[in-house]
Structure formats: C-alpha cells, structure tokens
Amino acid sequence: MDGNINARKYIDIIYEHFRPVDARHFPQKNYIFQDDNAPIQRARIVQVCKLQNNIHPMVWSAQIFDLNII
C-alpha cells in the first residue's frame, strides 16, 4: 500500500481484497477474522462495515503482545 491507511482505505481493502476471498473460500462464513486491533480497525465506520458484511472479528486485547501472531 502506498501512503497512509485510514479507516476509509481499510474498508476499501476489505471490499477489494478480502471479500472476494471470503466469498470464494468461506461461503458459510465459518471463519474468524483476525486483525491486529490497530486504531483504524477499531474505528466505528470499520466496525459497522464488518457488522453489515457478517465479518466476525476475533475479540482480544491489543495489549497481549505474546498472543498477537501478526
């Protein structure tokens, strides 16, 4: 990615890159979406996008660095 990523650009990434893979490989939505809990990923607009698209994120604290595989 070129430049900074804000919440709107993150949503564009979800639609352009994640959703096609999601639709092809997980039609029953039997997965847990994992991100690293960065501020743009916690933005209200991103949370609404995930909710509207049935993207079920892994719930965890950003402060647990030992468990963050990203």
C-alpha positions in Angstrom: 0.0 0.0 0.0 1.2 3.5 -0.8 0.7 6.3 1.7 -1.1 6.2 5.0 -4.1 4.0 5.6 -7.1 5.5 7.3 -10.5 3.8 8.1 -11.9 4.5 4.7 -8.9 3.0 2.9 -9.1 0.0 5.2 -12.7 -0.6 4.2 -11.7 -0.3 0.6 -9.1 -3.1 1.2 -11.8 -5.2 2.8 -14.1 -4.9 -0.2 -11.4 -5.2 -2.9 -9.2 -7.9 -1.4 -10.9 -9.7 1.5 -14.5 -10.0 0.3 -13.6 -11.9 -2.9 -11.5 -14.4 -1.0 -14.2 -14.7 1.7 -17.0 -15.4 -0.9 -14.9 -17.9 -2.7 -13.4 -19.9 0.2 -15.8 -19.4 3.1 -19.4 -19.2 1.7 -20.9 -20.4 5.0 -18.9 -17.6 6.9 -17.3 -20.3 9.1 -14.2 -18.3 10.0 -12.9 -15.7 12.5 -11.4 -12.6 11.0 -8.2 -11.6 12.8 -6.6 -8.2 12.7 -4.1 -6.5 15.0 -6.6 -4.2 16.7 -5.0 -1.0 15.3 -6.9 2.2 15.8 -8.2 2.3 12.2 -9.5 -1.2 12.6 -11.4 -0.1 15.8 -13.0 2.9 14.1 -16.8 3.0 14.2 -17.1 3.1 10.4 -15.0 -0.1 10.1 -16.9 -1.9 12.9 -20.2 -1.1 11.1 -18.7 -2.3 7.8 -17.7 -5.6 9.4 -21.1 -6.0 11.1 -23.0 -5.3 7.9 -20.9 -7.8 5.9 -21.1 -10.5 8.6 -17.3 -10.4 9.2 -16.8 -11.8 12.6 -13.6 -10.5 14.2 -11.6 -12.2 16.9 -12.1 -10.3 20.1 -9.0 -9.7 22.1 -6.9 -7.0 23.8 -4.3 -5.2 21.8 -2.1 -5.2 25.0 -1.5 -9.0 24.9 1.6 -8.9 22.7 2.6 -12.5 23.3 -0.6 -13.8 21.7 -0.5 -11.4 18.7 0.8 -13.5 15.8 0.6 -10.6 13.4 
